[in-house]
Every structure is written in C-alpha cells, then in structure tokens.
Amino acid sequence: MKAIRLHEFGPPEVMKLEDVNDPRPGPGQVVVRVHAAGVNPVETYIRAGTYALKPPLPYTPGGDAAGMVAAVGEQVTRLKAGDRVYTAGTVSGAYAQLALCNAGQVYPLPENVSFAQGAGLHVPYATAYRALFLRAHAQAGQTVLVHGASGAVGIATVQFAAAAGLTVLGTGGTERGRQLVREQGAAHVFDHKTPDYLGQLMKLTGNRGVDLIIEMLADVNLGKDLTILGLEGCIVVVGSRGEVQVNPRLLMRAQGAILGMTGGTPEQYAQAHAAIGAGLRAGTLRPIVGRELPLAEAARAHHEIIEGSAYGKIVL
C-alpha cells in the first residue's frame, strides 16, 4: 500500500509517499481501508519535532480517518468487513491507504455522512465536546464565545453549543469564514482583525461579558479574553502556539477560571463519541470540509493548516 512516512522530524517536506507492507489485524484489531484522512494542527507539531510526545521513527502521521472495514482480527464481534466507519486514533497512522486500529478506536459512520466528513470527526468534535461539557460544564442559556470559530474545532464547538441551547458568539478572520460560522448556528460573529471587536461584543452583552470562552489561539487572545469574561466565567484553552502575558487582576475581577486541556481518559472519549454519533444521526452535527488534497500532497496540507485562514477541515 501507499503511505506517508517520516524518517526524520522537520519541515513538511520530510513527509514522503512510500510503498509499505499492508497491515494485518491481530486479536482485537481492525484494518480500515482509508477513503479520507483528516489533517490536524497537532500533527504539524509532531512532524516538526516540537511536540512533547514524539513517535519513534519512521512513522506514518494521523489518527483521524474514515473508510470501510477491510479485515477484522480474532475477538472482534462489533465490526465486520464492509462496515462504514471513522477512526478515533490508529495504531499504524491514518495518512495511508490502509490503517491498523484497535477495535475500540473505530466507530460507525452513518450513511448521511461522507467519508471526507468522517475524517473530520475525532479530533475536532471530541475536543469540542470535552471543552464545552466536560471542562466548562456548559449549560443551556449561557453565552459562549468561540474565539477562532471557522476552523474545524471551532465549527464543531459552535454546532455542539447551538444544539445544547447556548447563545453562541464567534470570531473569524475572513468574511467567508464568518459566514460559515453564522450558518452553523452562531447568533453573532465578529471580525477579530477589527480593532474594536471586543467593544462591540461587550456592548452586545450589555457590558456583562460572556459566561464561557473556548480559546483556539491563547498566545494571541488570552489577555483579551480576560477583558470580556463575565462574573464567575470560564476560559478553556484548546490551542496555543507560544507564551502569553496576562493581567491576573482581570481574572480576579471576574472571579473566573482558566482551564487547559489536552488528551482525555478513555471514559471521556467514550462519552464524547456517544454524543458525536447521536448528533450525526440527528443532523445537528455536520462536519465542514474546507479542502480536499491527494495523499501525496500531505506536505501542502501541513503548510495550509498553519499558514492559511481557517475554514473547516483539511482532508487527504
């Protein structure tokens, strides 16, 4: 089969398309024939060698994919060859024609969801669910700002929050991205490149501020977030690319909290994927594919996810 392989950490160009042996499932494992693989920012950090956890070299990137079950190993009874599925992690890597997975990493993909959409489920939607409901304990009637709402995690957060009865505010850097956020259920969307957008937001809330903030780029926005956080509000940091300096007095004034998150427990992921499955079947969750590229252009995808304007999901 064809697969993207890395023999060293470095710029996107270290990723090469190579011929490798087809994986075979062991007990409790499944081989998925990949129709689409999702590209996530974390994979760019791992590839660059800047992430805290580094896989042994050589390796195939990616954990999010969608396709059909090609083969199952012994002791697998929940899945069979031919099933439409999406993955929540893999054993062998998702940037490949075939992916070896543990059976617990594979979930049914409803017929109303395309393979390209299915490749954008695990990291964006499980992250959004955990940020909103397991970290921030979001409740119907609250106001949530999704700071950086036009990317894959942002869109997932908007959809989850709107379906749960929250008033959703979002930001985006392009008119195309802002229109997408509106279409997914945001009540108001702001241009975060406009100098006075925080003033506009505060006026909209009657100077009360927002209850929750889901922050995608904390090194740029965390200090700003503290100026619009409502009483006993909560900020959940989902993404950051560097350090930031903040004024703790603003946090004290709001009597608020800043919460971080990375990986979750198996129980948390099981809960998230139960909610994802229900939302897909009900139609309240609709992954947005912004860009599809051939597997051989994985390096281009990594450049675009870091350098381009966020708009939905990039898939291979």
ROVEX-954028 format. One record per residue (C-alpha): residue number from 1; residue in one letter; chain; x negated, y negated, z negated. Coordinates in steps of 0.1 Angstrom, whole numbers, padded with zeros to 4 digits. Each point is the difference from the previous one (the first is absolute). Layout:
r nr: NUM, rest: a, kette: A, xx: X, yy: Y, zz: Z
...
//
This chain:
r nr: 1, rest: m, kette: A, xx: 0000, yy: 0000, zz: 0000
r nr: 2, rest: k, kette: A, xx: -0009, yy: -0037, zz: 0002
r nr: 3, rest: a, kette: A, xx: -0007, yy: -0019, zz: -0032
r nr: 4, rest: i, kette: A, xx: -0016, yy: -0033, zz: -0011
r nr: 5, rest: r, kette: A, xx: -0031, yy: 0008, zz: -0019
r nr: 6, rest: l, kette: A, xx: -0024, yy: -0022, zz: -0021
r nr: 7, rest: h, kette: A, xx: -0036, yy: 0011, zz: -0006
r nr: 8, rest: e, kette: A, xx: -0009, yy: -0033, zz: -0018
r nr: 9, rest: f, kette: A, xx: 0018, yy: -0029, zz: -0016
r nr: 10, rest: g, kette: A, xx: 0000, yy: -0033, zz: 0018
r nr: 11, rest: p, kette: A, xx: 0019, yy: -0021, zz: 0025
r nr: 12, rest: p, kette: A, xx: 0030, yy: 0013, zz: 0019
r nr: 13, rest: e, kette: A, xx: -0023, yy: 0012, zz: 0028
r nr: 14, rest: v, kette: A, xx: -0014, yy: 0028, zz: -0022
r nr: 15, rest: m, kette: A, xx: 0033, yy: 0019, zz: 0007
r nr: 16, rest: k, kette: A, xx: -0004, yy: 0024, zz: 0029
r nr: 17, rest: l, kette: A, xx: 0024, yy: 0023, zz: 0017
r nr: 18, rest: e, kette: A, xx: -0014, yy: 0035, zz: -0001
r nr: 19, rest: d, kette: A, xx: 0010, yy: 0036, zz: 0006
r nr: 20, rest: v, kette: A, xx: 0004, yy: 0020, zz: -0032
r nr: 21, rest: n, kette: A, xx: 0014, yy: 0034, zz: -0009
r nr: 22, rest: d, kette: A, xx: 0037, yy: 0003, zz: -0005
r nr: 23, rest: p, kette: A, xx: 0009, yy: 0003, zz: -0037
r nr: 24, rest: r, kette: A, xx: 0016, yy: 0031, zz: -0014
r nr: 25, rest: p, kette: A, xx: 0024, yy: 0000, zz: -0030
r nr: 26, rest: g, kette: A, xx: -0009, yy: 0018, zz: -0031
r nr: 27, rest: p, kette: A, xx: 0024, yy: 0010, zz: -0028
r nr: 28, rest: g, kette: A, xx: 0023, yy: -0028, zz: -0008
r nr: 29, rest: q, kette: A, xx: -0012, yy: -0021, zz: 0030
r nr: 30, rest: v, kette: A, xx: 0016, yy: -0013, zz: 0033
r nr: 31, rest: v, kette: A, xx: -0015, yy: -0011, zz: 0033
r nr: 32, rest: v, kette: A, xx: 0019, yy: -0029, zz: 0016
r nr: 33, rest: r, kette: A, xx: -0003, yy: -0008, zz: 0037
r nr: 34, rest: v, kette: A, xx: -0004, yy: -0038, zz: -0002
r nr: 35, rest: h, kette: A, xx: 0021, yy: -0021, zz: 0023
r nr: 36, rest: a, kette: A, xx: -0010, yy: -0033, zz: -0017
r nr: 37, rest: a, kette: A, xx: -0024, yy: -0010, zz: -0028
r nr: 38, rest: g, kette: A, xx: 0004, yy: -0031, zz: -0021
r nr: 39, rest: v, kette: A, xx: -0029, yy: -0025, zz: -0005
r nr: 40, rest: n, kette: A, xx: -0002, yy: -0016, zz: -0034
r nr: 41, rest: p, kette: A, xx: -0023, yy: -0027, zz: -0014
r nr: 42, rest: v, kette: A, xx: -0015, yy: 0023, zz: -0026
r nr: 43, rest: e, kette: A, xx: -0014, yy: 0022, zz: 0029
r nr: 44, rest: t, kette: A, xx: -0020, yy: -0030, zz: 0012
r nr: 45, rest: y, kette: A, xx: -0016, yy: -0005, zz: -0034
r nr: 46, rest: i, kette: A, xx: -0009, yy: 0037, zz: -0003
r nr: 47, rest: r, kette: A, xx: -0014, yy: 0000, zz: 0035
r nr: 48, rest: a, kette: A, xx: -0021, yy: -0031, zz: -0008
r nr: 49, rest: g, kette: A, xx: -0014, yy: 0017, zz: -0031
r nr: 50, rest: t, kette: A, xx: 0013, yy: -0027, zz: -0024
r nr: 51, rest: y, kette: A, xx: 0028, yy: 0021, zz: -0016
r nr: 52, rest: a, kette: A, xx: -0006, yy: 0014, zz: -0035
r nr: 53, rest: l, kette: A, xx: 0006, yy: 0036, zz: 0011
r nr: 54, rest: k, kette: A, xx: -0018, yy: 0012, zz: 0031
r nr: 55, rest: p, kette: A, xx: 0006, yy: 0033, zz: 0017
r nr: 56, rest: p, kette: A, xx: -0029, yy: 0023, zz: 0008
r nr: 57, rest: l, kette: A, xx: -0013, yy: -0005, zz: 0036
r nr: 58, rest: p, kette: A, xx: 0009, yy: 0009, zz: 0026
r nr: 59, rest: y, kette: A, xx: 0038, yy: -0005, zz: -0004
r nr: 60, rest: t, kette: A, xx: 0032, yy: -0009, zz: 0019
r nr: 61, rest: p, kette: A, xx: 0018, yy: -0030, zz: -0013
r nr: 62, rest: g, kette: A, xx: 0037, yy: -0004, zz: -0008
r nr: 63, rest: g, kette: A, xx: 0027, yy: 0016, zz: -0021
r nr: 64, rest: d, kette: A, xx: 0032, yy: -0013, zz: 0016
r nr: 65, rest: a, kette: A, xx: 0013, yy: 0019, zz: 0030
r nr: 66, rest: a, kette: A, xx: 0032, yy: 0014, zz: 0016
r nr: 67, rest: g, kette: A, xx: 0006, yy: 0029, zz: 0023
r nr: 68, rest: m, kette: A, xx: 0011, yy: 0036, zz: 0000
r nr: 69, rest: v, kette: A, xx: -0011, yy: 0029, zz: -0021
r nr: 70, rest: a, kette: A, xx: -0023, yy: 0022, zz: 0021
r nr: 71, rest: a, kette: A, xx: -0008, yy: 0027, zz: -0025
r nr: 72, rest: v, kette: A, xx: 0006, yy: 0009, zz: -0037
r nr: 73, rest: g, kette: A, xx: -0021, yy: 0020, zz: -0024
r nr: 74, rest: e, kette: A, xx: 0011, yy: 0026, zz: -0025
r nr: 75, rest: q, kette: A, xx: 0022, yy: -0010, zz: -0029
r nr: 76, rest: v, kette: A, xx: 0015, yy: -0029, zz: 0021
r nr: 77, rest: t, kette: A, xx: 0038, yy: 0005, zz: 0000
r nr: 78, rest: r, kette: A, xx: 0013, yy: -0036, zz: 0002
r nr: 79, rest: l, kette: A, xx: -0014, yy: -0007, zz: 0035
r nr: 80, rest: k, kette: A, xx: -0002, yy: 0019, zz: 0033
r nr: 81, rest: a, kette: A, xx: -0015, yy: -0004, zz: 0034
r nr: 82, rest: g, kette: A, xx: 0019, yy: -0026, zz: 0021
r nr: 83, rest: d, kette: A, xx: 0012, yy: -0021, zz: -0029
r nr: 84, rest: r, kette: A, xx: -0002, yy: -0038, zz: 0004
r nr: 85, rest: v, kette: A, xx: -0021, yy: -0014, zz: -0028
r nr: 86, rest: y, kette: A, xx: -0020, yy: -0029, zz: -0013
r nr: 87, rest: t, kette: A, xx: -0031, yy: 0003, zz: -0022
r nr: 88, rest: a, kette: A, xx: -0008, yy: -0016, zz: -0033
r nr: 89, rest: g, kette: A, xx: -0037, yy: 0007, zz: 0001
r nr: 90, rest: t, kette: A, xx: -0020, yy: 0027, zz: 0017
r nr: 91, rest: v, kette: A, xx: -0028, yy: 0024, zz: -0007
r nr: 92, rest: s, kette: A, xx: -0018, yy: -0005, zz: 0034
r nr: 93, rest: g, kette: A, xx: 0009, yy: -0035, zz: 0010
r nr: 94, rest: a, kette: A, xx: 0028, yy: -0015, zz: 0021
r nr: 95, rest: y, kette: A, xx: -0019, yy: -0016, zz: 0029
r nr: 96, rest: a, kette: A, xx: 0001, yy: 0033, zz: 0019
r nr: 97, rest: q, kette: A, xx: 0022, yy: 0022, zz: 0022
r nr: 98, rest: l, kette: A, xx: 0005, yy: 0024, zz: -0029
r nr: 99, rest: a, kette: A, xx: 0000, yy: -0006, zz: -0037
r nr: 100, rest: l, kette: A, xx: -0004, yy: 0025, zz: -0028
r nr: 101, rest: c, kette: A, xx: 0021, yy: -0009, zz: -0030
r nr: 102, rest: n, kette: A, xx: 0011, yy: 0015, zz: -0033
r nr: 103, rest: a, kette: A, xx: 0037, yy: 0009, zz: 0002
r nr: 104, rest: g, kette: A, xx: 0007, yy: -0026, zz: -0027
r nr: 105, rest: q, kette: A, xx: -0013, yy: -0028, zz: 0022
r nr: 106, rest: v, kette: A, xx: 0025, yy: 0007, zz: 0028
r nr: 107, rest: y, kette: A, xx: 0036, yy: -0014, zz: 0000
r nr: 108, rest: p, kette: A, xx: 0029, yy: 0004, zz: 0024
r nr: 109, rest: l, kette: A, xx: 0004, yy: -0027, zz: 0027
r nr: 110, rest: p, kette: A, xx: 0036, yy: -0008, zz: 0008
r nr: 111, rest: e, kette: A, xx: 0011, yy: 0002, zz: 0036
r nr: 112, rest: n, kette: A, xx: 0008, yy: -0037, zz: 0000
r nr: 113, rest: v, kette: A, xx: -0036, yy: -0009, zz: -0007
r nr: 114, rest: s, kette: A, xx: -0026, yy: 0001, zz: 0028
r nr: 115, rest: f, kette: A, xx: -0035, yy: 0015, zz: -0005
r nr: 116, rest: a, kette: A, xx: -0016, yy: -0034, zz: 0003
r nr: 117, rest: q, kette: A, xx: 0023, yy: -0013, zz: -0027
r nr: 118, rest: g, kette: A, xx: -0007, yy: 0031, zz: -0021
r nr: 119, rest: a, kette: A, xx: -0037, yy: -0007, zz: 0002
r nr: 120, rest: g, kette: A, xx: 0007, yy: -0033, zz: -0019
r nr: 121, rest: l, kette: A, xx: 0017, yy: 0015, zz: -0030
r nr: 122, rest: h, kette: A, xx: -0023, yy: 0013, zz: -0027
r nr: 123, rest: v, kette: A, xx: -0024, yy: -0028, zz: -0009
r nr: 124, rest: p, kette: A, xx: 0024, yy: -0029, zz: 0008
r nr: 125, rest: y, kette: A, xx: 0032, yy: 0013, zz: -0015
r nr: 126, rest: a, kette: A, xx: -0014, yy: 0019, zz: -0029
r nr: 127, rest: t, kette: A, xx: -0020, yy: -0031, zz: -0009
r nr: 128, rest: a, kette: A, xx: 0030, yy: -0023, zz: 0003
r nr: 129, rest: y, kette: A, xx: 0022, yy: 0023, zz: -0021
r nr: 130, rest: r, kette: A, xx: -0026, yy: 0004, zz: -0028
r nr: 131, rest: a, kette: A, xx: -0008, yy: -0038, zz: 0000
r nr: 132, rest: l, kette: A, xx: 0037, yy: -0010, zz: -0003
r nr: 133, rest: f, kette: A, xx: 0016, yy: 0027, zz: -0021
r nr: 134, rest: l, kette: A, xx: -0028, yy: 0017, zz: -0020
r nr: 135, rest: r, kette: A, xx: -0023, yy: -0029, zz: -0007
r nr: 136, rest: a, kette: A, xx: 0023, yy: -0031, zz: 0001
r nr: 137, rest: h, kette: A, xx: 0032, yy: 0019, zz: -0010
r nr: 138, rest: a, kette: A, xx: 0020, yy: -0021, zz: 0025
r nr: 139, rest: q, kette: A, xx: 0037, yy: -0004, zz: -0007
r nr: 140, rest: a, kette: A, xx: 0030, yy: -0011, zz: 0021
r nr: 141, rest: g, kette: A, xx: 0005, yy: -0037, zz: -0002
r nr: 142, rest: q, kette: A, xx: -0036, yy: -0010, zz: -0004
r nr: 143, rest: t, kette: A, xx: -0019, yy: -0021, zz: 0024
r nr: 144, rest: v, kette: A, xx: -0032, yy: 0015, zz: 0015
r nr: 145, rest: l, kette: A, xx: -0026, yy: -0017, zz: 0022
r nr: 146, rest: v, kette: A, xx: -0018, yy: 0023, zz: 0024
r nr: 147, rest: h, kette: A, xx: -0032, yy: -0020, zz: 0006
r nr: 148, rest: g, kette: A, xx: -0012, yy: 0013, zz: 0034
r nr: 149, rest: a, kette: A, xx: 0032, yy: 0016, zz: 0011
r nr: 150, rest: s, kette: A, xx: -0005, yy: 0007, zz: 0037
r nr: 151, rest: g, kette: A, xx: -0025, yy: 0029, zz: -0004
r nr: 152, rest: a, kette: A, xx: 0010, yy: 0036, zz: -0005
r nr: 153, rest: v, kette: A, xx: 0001, yy: -0001, zz: -0038
r nr: 154, rest: g, kette: A, xx: 0017, yy: -0034, zz: 0000
r nr: 155, rest: i, kette: A, xx: 0028, yy: 0012, zz: 0023
r nr: 156, rest: a, kette: A, xx: 0004, yy: 0031, zz: -0021
r nr: 157, rest: t, kette: A, xx: 0003, yy: -0021, zz: -0031
r nr: 158, rest: v, kette: A, xx: 0026, yy: -0023, zz: 0016
r nr: 159, rest: q, kette: A, xx: 0021, yy: 0029, zz: 0011
r nr: 160, rest: f, kette: A, xx: -0001, yy: 0018, zz: -0034
r nr: 161, rest: a, kette: A, xx: 0007, yy: -0033, zz: -0019
r nr: 162, rest: a, kette: A, xx: 0029, yy: -0011, zz: 0022
r nr: 163, rest: a, kette: A, xx: 0016, yy: 0034, zz: -0002
r nr: 164, rest: a, kette: A, xx: -0003, yy: -0001, zz: -0038
r nr: 165, rest: g, kette: A, xx: 0018, yy: -0033, zz: -0003
r nr: 166, rest: l, kette: A, xx: -0029, yy: -0024, zz: -0006
r nr: 167, rest: t, kette: A, xx: -0002, yy: -0034, zz: 0016
r nr: 168, rest: v, kette: A, xx: -0030, yy: 0003, zz: 0023
r nr: 169, rest: l, kette: A, xx: -0023, yy: -0029, zz: 0009
r nr: 170, rest: g, kette: A, xx: -0029, yy: 0006, zz: 0024
r nr: 171, rest: t, kette: A, xx: -0030, yy: -0016, zz: 0016
r nr: 172, rest: g, kette: A, xx: -0016, yy: 0005, zz: 0034
r nr: 173, rest: g, kette: A, xx: -0027, yy: -0017, zz: 0020
r nr: 174, rest: t, kette: A, xx: 0018, yy: 0001, zz: 0034
r nr: 175, rest: e, kette: A, xx: 0035, yy: -0008, zz: 0012
r nr: 176, rest: r, kette: A, xx: 0002, yy: 0034, zz: 0015
r nr: 177, rest: g, kette: A, xx: -0009, yy: 0016, zz: -0033
r nr: 178, rest: r, kette: A, xx: 0024, yy: -0023, zz: -0020
r nr: 179, rest: q, kette: A, xx: 0029, yy: 0009, zz: 0023
r nr: 180, rest: l, kette: A, xx: -0008, yy: 0037, zz: -0006
r nr: 181, rest: v, kette: A, xx: 0001, yy: -0005, zz: -0037
r nr: 182, rest: r, kette: A, xx: 0034, yy: -0018, zz: 0003
r nr: 183, rest: e, kette: A, xx: 0014, yy: 0029, zz: 0020
r nr: 184, rest: q, kette: A, xx: -0010, yy: 0025, zz: -0027
r nr: 185, rest: g, kette: A, xx: 0020, yy: -0017, zz: -0027
r nr: 186, rest: a, kette: A, xx: -0019, yy: -0030, zz: -0014
r nr: 187, rest: a, kette: A, xx: 0023, yy: -0029, zz: -0010
r nr: 188, rest: h, kette: A, xx: -0027, yy: -0026, zz: 0007
r nr: 189, rest: v, kette: A, xx: -0034, yy: 0002, zz: 0017
r nr: 190, rest: f, kette: A, xx: -0028, yy: -0026, zz: -0004
r nr: 191, rest: d, kette: A, xx: -0030, yy: -0008, zz: 0021
r nr: 192, rest: h, kette: A, xx: -0030, yy: 0005, zz: -0023
r nr: 193, rest: k, kette: A, xx: -0021, yy: -0021, zz: 0022
r nr: 194, rest: t, kette: A, xx: 0022, yy: -0031, zz: -0008
r nr: 195, rest: p, kette: A, xx: -0016, yy: -0020, zz: -0028
r nr: 196, rest: d, kette: A, xx: 0033, yy: -0006, zz: -0018
r nr: 197, rest: y, kette: A, xx: 0016, yy: 0035, zz: 0002
r nr: 198, rest: l, kette: A, xx: -0003, yy: 0006, zz: -0037
r nr: 199, rest: g, kette: A, xx: 0018, yy: -0033, zz: -0007
r nr: 200, rest: q, kette: A, xx: 0028, yy: 0011, zz: 0024
r nr: 201, rest: l, kette: A, xx: 0002, yy: 0033, zz: -0018
r nr: 202, rest: m, kette: A, xx: 0003, yy: -0017, zz: -0034
r nr: 203, rest: k, kette: A, xx: 0027, yy: -0023, zz: 0012
r nr: 204, rest: l, kette: A, xx: 0019, yy: 0029, zz: 0014
r nr: 205, rest: t, kette: A, xx: 0000, yy: 0017, zz: -0034
r nr: 206, rest: g, kette: A, xx: 0010, yy: -0032, zz: -0018
r nr: 207, rest: n, kette: A, xx: -0036, yy: -0002, zz: -0014
r nr: 208, rest: r, kette: A, xx: 0006, yy: 0032, zz: -0020
r nr: 209, rest: g, kette: A, xx: -0025, yy: 0020, zz: 0020
r nr: 210, rest: v, kette: A, xx: 0002, yy: 0036, zz: 0010
r nr: 211, rest: d, kette: A, xx: 0004, yy: 0031, zz: -0022
r nr: 212, rest: l, kette: A, xx: -0023, yy: 0023, zz: 0019
r nr: 213, rest: i, kette: A, xx: -0029, yy: -0005, zz: 0024
r nr: 214, rest: i, kette: A, xx: -0014, yy: 0029, zz: 0021
r nr: 215, rest: e, kette: A, xx: -0034, yy: -0013, zz: 0011
r nr: 216, rest: m, kette: A, xx: -0018, yy: 0014, zz: 0030
r nr: 217, rest: l, kette: A, xx: -0031, yy: -0023, zz: 0000
r nr: 218, rest: a, kette: A, xx: -0008, yy: -0009, zz: -0036
r nr: 219, rest: d, kette: A, xx: -0034, yy: -0016, zz: 0007
r nr: 220, rest: v, kette: A, xx: 0018, yy: -0027, zz: 0020
r nr: 221, rest: n, kette: A, xx: 0033, yy: -0003, zz: -0017
r nr: 222, rest: l, kette: A, xx: -0001, yy: 0010, zz: -0037
r nr: 223, rest: g, kette: A, xx: -0007, yy: -0034, zz: -0013
r nr: 224, rest: k, kette: A, xx: 0029, yy: -0014, zz: 0021
r nr: 225, rest: d, kette: A, xx: 0022, yy: 0028, zz: -0013
r nr: 226, rest: l, kette: A, xx: -0004, yy: -0011, zz: -0036
r nr: 227, rest: t, kette: A, xx: 0014, yy: -0035, zz: 0009
r nr: 228, rest: i, kette: A, xx: 0033, yy: 0014, zz: 0012
r nr: 229, rest: l, kette: A, xx: 0005, yy: 0029, zz: -0025
r nr: 230, rest: g, kette: A, xx: 0032, yy: -0003, zz: -0020
r nr: 231, rest: l, kette: A, xx: 0004, yy: 0006, zz: -0037
r nr: 232, rest: e, kette: A, xx: -0012, yy: 0035, zz: -0010
r nr: 233, rest: g, kette: A, xx: -0006, yy: 0007, zz: 0037
r nr: 234, rest: c, kette: A, xx: -0023, yy: 0027, zz: 0013
r nr: 235, rest: i, kette: A, xx: -0026, yy: 0001, zz: 0028
r nr: 236, rest: v, kette: A, xx: -0010, yy: 0033, zz: 0015
r nr: 237, rest: v, kette: A, xx: -0033, yy: -0001, zz: 0019
r nr: 238, rest: v, kette: A, xx: 0001, yy: 0025, zz: 0029
r nr: 239, rest: g, kette: A, xx: -0029, yy: -0013, zz: 0020
r nr: 240, rest: s, kette: A, xx: -0031, yy: -0022, zz: -0004
r nr: 241, rest: r, kette: A, xx: -0032, yy: -0004, zz: 0020
r nr: 242, rest: g, kette: A, xx: -0021, yy: -0018, zz: -0026
r nr: 243, rest: e, kette: A, xx: -0002, yy: -0020, zz: -0032
r nr: 244, rest: v, kette: A, xx: 0023, yy: -0028, zz: -0011
r nr: 245, rest: q, kette: A, xx: -0001, yy: -0027, zz: -0026
r nr: 246, rest: v, kette: A, xx: 0033, yy: -0007, zz: -0019
r nr: 247, rest: n, kette: A, xx: 0013, yy: -0023, zz: -0027
r nr: 248, rest: p, kette: A, xx: 0011, yy: 0022, zz: -0029
r nr: 249, rest: r, kette: A, xx: 0021, yy: -0028, zz: -0015
r nr: 250, rest: l, kette: A, xx: 0024, yy: 0004, zz: 0029
r nr: 251, rest: l, kette: A, xx: 0005, yy: 0036, zz: -0009
r nr: 252, rest: m, kette: A, xx: 0004, yy: -0010, zz: -0037
r nr: 253, rest: r, kette: A, xx: 0026, yy: -0026, zz: 0010
r nr: 254, rest: a, kette: A, xx: 0021, yy: 0026, zz: 0019
r nr: 255, rest: q, kette: A, xx: -0006, yy: 0026, zz: -0028
r nr: 256, rest: g, kette: A, xx: -0006, yy: 0022, zz: 0030
r nr: 257, rest: a, kette: A, xx: -0019, yy: 0030, zz: 0011
r nr: 258, rest: i, kette: A, xx: -0025, yy: 0009, zz: 0027
r nr: 259, rest: l, kette: A, xx: 0000, yy: 0038, zz: 0008
r nr: 260, rest: g, kette: A, xx: -0023, yy: 0018, zz: 0023
r nr: 261, rest: m, kette: A, xx: 0005, yy: 0033, zz: 0018
r nr: 262, rest: t, kette: A, xx: -0018, yy: 0025, zz: 0021
r nr: 263, rest: g, kette: A, xx: 0007, yy: 0038, zz: 0002
r nr: 264, rest: g, kette: A, xx: 0029, yy: 0015, zz: -0019
r nr: 265, rest: t, kette: A, xx: 0007, yy: 0033, zz: -0017
r nr: 266, rest: p, kette: A, xx: 0016, yy: 0030, zz: 0018
r nr: 267, rest: e, kette: A, xx: 0032, yy: -0007, zz: -0019
r nr: 268, rest: q, kette: A, xx: 0001, yy: -0036, zz: 0012
r nr: 269, rest: y, kette: A, xx: -0006, yy: 0010, zz: 0036
r nr: 270, rest: a, kette: A, xx: 0027, yy: 0026, zz: -0002
r nr: 271, rest: q, kette: A, xx: 0024, yy: -0026, zz: -0012
r nr: 272, rest: a, kette: A, xx: -0010, yy: -0024, zz: 0027
r nr: 273, rest: h, kette: A, xx: 0004, yy: 0025, zz: 0028
r nr: 274, rest: a, kette: A, xx: 0034, yy: 0010, zz: -0013
r nr: 275, rest: a, kette: A, xx: 0010, yy: -0036, zz: 0003
r nr: 276, rest: i, kette: A, xx: -0016, yy: -0003, zz: 0034
r nr: 277, rest: g, kette: A, xx: 0019, yy: 0030, zz: 0013
r nr: 278, rest: a, kette: A, xx: 0033, yy: -0013, zz: -0013
r nr: 279, rest: g, kette: A, xx: -0007, yy: -0035, zz: 0016
r nr: 280, rest: l, kette: A, xx: -0009, yy: 0015, zz: 0033
r nr: 281, rest: r, kette: A, xx: 0031, yy: 0021, zz: 0002
r nr: 282, rest: a, kette: A, xx: 0022, yy: -0029, zz: -0011
r nr: 283, rest: g, kette: A, xx: -0017, yy: -0024, zz: 0025
r nr: 284, rest: t, kette: A, xx: -0010, yy: -0025, zz: -0026
r nr: 285, rest: l, kette: A, xx: -0037, yy: 0007, zz: 0006
r nr: 286, rest: r, kette: A, xx: -0012, yy: -0006, zz: 0036
r nr: 287, rest: p, kette: A, xx: -0037, yy: 0001, zz: 0006
r nr: 288, rest: i, kette: A, xx: -0012, yy: -0026, zz: 0024
r nr: 289, rest: v, kette: A, xx: -0027, yy: 0010, zz: 0025
r nr: 290, rest: g, kette: A, xx: -0018, yy: -0031, zz: 0012
r nr: 291, rest: r, kette: A, xx: -0027, yy: 0016, zz: 0021
r nr: 292, rest: e, kette: A, xx: -0007, yy: 0035, zz: 0015
r nr: 293, rest: l, kette: A, xx: -0035, yy: 0009, zz: 0012
r nr: 294, rest: p, kette: A, xx: -0016, yy: 0032, zz: 0013
r nr: 295, rest: l, kette: A, xx: -0019, yy: 0021, zz: -0025
r nr: 296, rest: a, kette: A, xx: -0032, yy: -0008, zz: 0019
r nr: 297, rest: e, kette: A, xx: 0005, yy: -0037, zz: -0009
r nr: 298, rest: a, kette: A, xx: -0002, yy: 0004, zz: -0038
r nr: 299, rest: a, kette: A, xx: -0028, yy: -0026, zz: -0002
r nr: 300, rest: r, kette: A, xx: 0022, yy: -0025, zz: 0017
r nr: 301, rest: a, kette: A, xx: 0028, yy: 0007, zz: -0024
r nr: 302, rest: h, kette: A, xx: -0024, yy: -0006, zz: -0030
r nr: 303, rest: h, kette: A, xx: -0010, yy: -0033, zz: 0015
r nr: 304, rest: e, kette: A, xx: 0036, yy: -0011, zz: 0005
r nr: 305, rest: i, kette: A, xx: 0012, yy: 0010, zz: -0034
r nr: 306, rest: i, kette: A, xx: -0026, yy: -0022, zz: -0017
r nr: 307, rest: e, kette: A, xx: -0003, yy: -0028, zz: 0025
r nr: 308, rest: g, kette: A, xx: 0035, yy: -0003, zz: 0015
r nr: 309, rest: s, kette: A, xx: 0032, yy: -0015, zz: -0013
r nr: 310, rest: a, kette: A, xx: 0021, yy: 0026, zz: -0020
r nr: 311, rest: y, kette: A, xx: 0030, yy: 0012, zz: 0019
r nr: 312, rest: g, kette: A, xx: 0013, yy: 0034, zz: -0010
r nr: 313, rest: k, kette: A, xx: -0020, yy: 0032, zz: 0003
r nr: 314, rest: i, kette: A, xx: -0029, yy: 0009, zz: 0023
r nr: 315, rest: v, kette: A, xx: 0001, yy: 0037, zz: 0010
r nr: 316, rest: l, kette: A, xx: -0023, yy: 0022, zz: 0021
//
